[in-house]
């Protein structure tokens, strides 16, 4: 797998982006998605907490699209902590909102940042 900036490899040895002093990593999960969608597991590793879930699903089934969608949800969570994610994750997203928005835009506008 080849990763291009802003992607890197996290200490979990997964494709990730760095947000402040945290890493957001993503991988495919073995659980099937709803209605043929692809399901992803993601990890948010900060010095203050670790959070993971496997509830992210997209119609487009590659890791770059999965990360883009996760970042969209984190940006939305910043506006209303506790709605899409636990409150502490939404508060963290709010503190890093500008960087999350910038990463989401870069990933959405730049094809082939992750090449299998």
C-alpha positions as CSV (number, residue, x, y, z in Angstrom):
1,X,0.0,0.0,0.0
2,X,1.3,3.5,-0.9
3,X,0.2,6.5,1.2
4,X,0.6,10.1,0.1
5,X,0.4,13.2,2.4
6,X,-1.7,13.9,4.5
7,X,-1.9,10.1,5.1
8,X,0.7,8.3,7.2
9,X,1.0,5.0,9.1
10,X,-0.2,5.1,12.7
11,X,1.3,3.1,15.6
12,X,-1.5,0.7,14.9
13,X,0.2,0.1,11.5
14,X,-2.9,1.5,9.7
15,X,-3.5,4.3,7.3
16,X,-4.0,7.5,9.4
17,X,-4.1,11.2,9.4
18,X,-2.5,13.3,12.2
19,X,-4.7,15.9,13.9
20,X,-2.8,17.9,16.5
21,X,-1.1,15.3,18.7
22,X,-3.7,12.6,17.8
23,X,-4.0,10.0,15.0
24,X,-7.1,8.9,13.3
25,X,-6.7,5.5,11.8
26,X,-9.0,3.4,9.5
27,X,-9.3,-0.1,8.3
28,X,-11.8,-2.4,6.7
29,X,-13.9,-4.5,9.1
30,X,-15.1,-8.0,8.6
31,X,-18.7,-7.1,9.6
32,X,-20.9,-6.7,6.5
33,X,-22.3,-3.3,5.8
34,X,-26.0,-2.6,5.3
35,X,-27.4,-2.9,1.8
36,X,-24.1,-3.7,0.2
37,X,-22.2,-0.8,1.8
38,X,-18.6,-1.1,2.9
39,X,-18.0,-1.0,6.7
40,X,-14.9,0.5,8.3
41,X,-13.4,0.4,11.8
42,X,-11.7,3.5,12.9
43,X,-9.6,4.6,15.9
44,X,-9.0,8.1,17.4
45,X,-5.9,8.0,19.5
46,X,-5.1,11.1,21.5
47,X,-2.9,11.6,24.6
48,X,-6.1,11.9,26.6
49,X,-8.3,9.1,25.3
50,X,-8.7,6.3,22.8
51,X,-11.9,5.8,20.9
52,X,-12.8,3.2,18.3
53,X,-15.9,2.0,16.6
54,X,-16.9,0.0,13.5
55,X,-20.1,1.8,12.6
56,X,-18.8,3.8,9.6
57,X,-20.4,2.7,6.3
58,X,-20.0,4.1,2.8
59,X,-21.2,3.3,-0.7
60,X,-17.7,3.8,-2.0
61,X,-15.5,1.1,-0.7
62,X,-12.0,2.4,-0.4
63,X,-10.0,3.6,2.6
64,X,-9.6,7.1,1.4
65,X,-13.4,7.6,0.9
66,X,-13.9,6.0,4.4
67,X,-11.6,8.5,6.0
68,X,-13.2,11.4,4.1
69,X,-16.6,10.4,5.4
70,X,-15.3,9.9,9.0
71,X,-13.8,13.4,8.9
72,X,-17.2,14.8,7.6
73,X,-18.9,13.2,10.7
74,X,-16.2,14.5,13.1
75,X,-16.7,18.1,11.7
76,X,-20.5,17.7,12.2
77,X,-19.9,16.3,15.7
78,X,-17.9,19.4,16.6
79,X,-21.1,21.5,16.2
80,X,-23.1,19.2,18.5
81,X,-20.9,17.2,21.0
82,X,-22.6,14.0,22.2
83,X,-24.9,13.6,19.1
84,X,-22.8,11.5,16.6
85,X,-20.0,10.5,19.0
86,X,-19.5,10.5,22.7
87,X,-19.4,14.0,24.1
88,X,-15.6,13.9,24.8
89,X,-15.0,13.0,21.1
90,X,-17.2,15.9,19.9
91,X,-15.4,18.3,22.2
92,X,-12.1,17.1,20.9
93,X,-13.3,17.6,17.3
94,X,-14.5,21.1,18.2
95,X,-11.0,22.0,19.5
96,X,-9.5,20.7,16.2
97,X,-12.2,21.8,13.8
98,X,-10.1,23.9,11.4
99,X,-7.6,21.1,10.9
100,X,-10.4,18.5,10.5
101,X,-12.1,20.6,7.9
102,X,-8.8,21.2,6.0
103,X,-8.0,17.5,6.0
104,X,-11.4,16.6,4.8
105,X,-11.2,19.1,1.9
106,X,-7.7,17.9,0.9
107,X,-8.7,14.2,0.9
108,X,-11.9,14.9,-1.0
109,X,-10.2,17.0,-3.7
110,X,-7.1,14.8,-4.2
111,X,-7.5,11.3,-5.8
112,X,-5.3,8.3,-5.1
113,X,-3.8,9.4,-1.7
114,X,-4.1,5.7,-0.7
115,X,-3.1,3.2,-3.4
116,X,-3.6,-0.5,-2.5
